[in-house]
Amino acid sequence: MKRLILLDTHPMYVMEIVKSEMKVSSIDEVIDHFKENLEDVFITVFDHYAHTIKNIEILAFRPKSITICETKKSFVLQFLETPRPKVNAWMQSWIKELQI
């Protein structure tokens, strides 16, 4: 997982996982993974692409949200860094659970 700076001020985490290295094979299955495993904290699914800017980096610009972008060969998952290191660690572990 990489830590990047969005718009020169917002730290974010990004992980690109090649589809062949994932436990799931579609974006719906990725979403289902989070729905099933994060039942107590899962709120909703928002289709950012259908409603707003089509910029992969801007997807992460929703605090305490994990964003998912499907490309031809991989899935890109990202989130803005939270003020609580423990929450950042949880979010990283939830994403890493998708890897084989």
TAGIDA-V965239 format. One record per pair of residues at least 4 apart in sequence whose ideal C-beta (glycine too) atoms are under 8 Angstrom apart, sorted by sequence separation. I is the first residue (numbers start at 1). J is the second residue. If there is no record, write none. Layout:
# TAGIDA-V965239
I,J ; I,J
This chain:
# TAGIDA-V965239
5,9 ; 6,10 ; 17,21 ; 18,22 ; 25,29 ; 26,30 ; 27,31 ; 28,32 ; 29,33 ; 30,34 ; 31,35 ; 32,36 ; 33,37 ; 34,38 ; 35,39 ; 38,42 ; 47,51 ; 48,52 ; 55,59 ; 57,61 ; 70,74 ; 71,75 ; 84,88 ; 85,89 ; 86,90 ; 87,91 ; 88,92 ; 89,93 ; 90,94 ; 91,95 ; 92,96 ; 93,97 ; 5,10 ; 6,11 ; 17,22 ; 24,29 ; 46,51 ; 48,53 ; 49,54 ; 53,58 ; 60,65 ; 62,67 ; 70,75 ; 71,76 ; 82,87 ; 5,11 ; 6,12 ; 19,25 ; 24,30 ; 52,58 ; 69,75 ; 70,76 ; 82,88 ; 4,11 ; 5,12 ; 35,42 ; 60,67 ; 68,75 ; 69,76 ; 81,88 ; 3,11 ; 4,12 ; 22,30 ; 24,32 ; 34,42 ; 59,67 ; 68,76 ; 69,77 ; 3,12 ; 4,13 ; 24,33 ; 68,77 ; 69,78 ; 82,91 ; 3,13 ; 4,14 ; 23,33 ; 48,58 ; 59,69 ; 67,77 ; 2,13 ; 3,14 ; 48,59 ; 66,77 ; 67,78 ; 1,13 ; 2,14 ; 66,78 ; 67,79 ; 79,91 ; 1,14 ; 2,15 ; 56,69 ; 66,79 ; 1,15 ; 31,45 ; 48,62 ; 65,79 ; 64,79 ; 65,80 ; 46,62 ; 64,80 ; 63,80 ; 60,78 ; 62,80 ; 64,82 ; 77,95 ; 46,65 ; 48,67 ; 59,78 ; 60,79 ; 61,80 ; 63,82 ; 56,76 ; 60,80 ; 57,78 ; 77,98 ; 64,87 ; 75,98 ; 66,91 ; 66,94 ; 66,95 ; 34,66 ; 31,68 ; 30,68 ; 27,68 ; 27,70 ; 26,70 ; 12,57 ; 30,75 ; 14,60 ; 30,77 ; 12,60 ; 27,75 ; 6,57 ; 10,61 ; 6,58 ; 22,75 ; 6,60 ; 19,73 ; 6,61 ; 18,73 ; 19,74 ; 18,74 ; 19,75 ; 38,94 ; 17,74 ; 37,94 ; 16,74 ; 17,75 ; 16,75 ; 16,76 ; 17,77 ; 34,94 ; 37,97 ; 15,76 ; 16,77 ; 14,76 ; 15,77 ; 14,77 ; 15,78 ; 14,78 ; 33,97 ; 13,78 ; 33,98 ; 12,78 ; 13,79 ; 12,79 ; 12,80 ; 13,81 ; 30,98 ; 11,80 ; 12,81 ; 10,80 ; 11,81 ; 10,81 ; 6,80 ; 23,97 ; 24,98 ; 13,88 ; 23,98 ; 22,98 ; 23,99 ; 15,92 ; 22,99 ; 23,100 ; 3,81 ; 13,91 ; 21,99 ; 22,100 ; 13,92 ; 21,100 ; 15,95 ; 15,96 ; 17,98 ; 17,99 ; 1,92 ; 1,95 ; 1,96
